[in-house]
Amino acid sequence: MTTTTNPTGTTFWFDSQVMEVLVSAQDTDRRLSILRQRLVPGYAPPVHVHEREDQTLSLLEGSMTAWLDPHGESPTEVHLEAGDSVFLPRGVPHAFKVGEHGVQMLEINTPGGFEGFHLDAGDPATHDGIPEQGPPDIERMAAVAPDYGCTILGPPHS
């Protein structure tokens, strides 16, 4: 059994959002990783696909809409409220957009390791709050993504 208490000690900013690694791949022999994310209203990452891990997003607060295969032959749209989760299987493009009140959620990656993408494309937090907002830094994400088996496919879905 492994117990952890914020093992990385790391709260960081990724794409103008606040993230915290709760359980790292290192803690679980790469079986999974868990991040807590605080996302601002209207935040939407670019459409992307993971080749190495399945991802589950579990909403603790707020609401959002998620899209699976948004540009494919069988797009699926799911609206989520606090308490809901969505499973995003590896190999399936996806995106999401945060609702009008923001979101706090858990990102669970199986196997673990994708937290490294967020850390490598992010910045150390200089205070506890949300950083200054700007458009998604898609170039920075795209530069780091291949190292983690992720491909950025296009701008945020609307």
Steps between C-alpha positions, in 0.01 A plus 500: 500500500617853418368809670566850375437853616555727197819307422643753259429794729425669172222741423561646158341697221418335170345704221374768742347241734600367845599134525632280776642148475328294770635158399783467251593212272814459710282432806305221327764322293349690201156340548320836533532868578248743646500879464265756652420785261332837552384631163349840427162556331516444125838325501536258208815305409573418137361182350758230575550125522696285748668186367637364831232546762130505566382809683208550736383849596296514820330831584509611862346843438349678199395376159649439157430348161731230362527380141633160392616479140364851428607501134448130432218297353332438837548807722364475854414798722462456877391767750645451848404645839672467838509132594513381137795338326592436138730224372724605208657187346846512348501542125177704492532876438330713761453851633291678762374844595452618858163647598423851619603447864832323450589144596696314760566146383723198529690372196576129536743351249547125456778416472665796668757730345295766325540732799851556356346670197320751721814561706728538196258733318414689818665745735559504876217683677616826656183534713200285594252667266414470134772652279442778251279372220597478135424285197614136506871471420447234235856531366647420843262208546575364153875516565476289817208271406693244286722416798185375675327324210254783449414675174340844479249478214356848486368801680252471789163356400203734531 
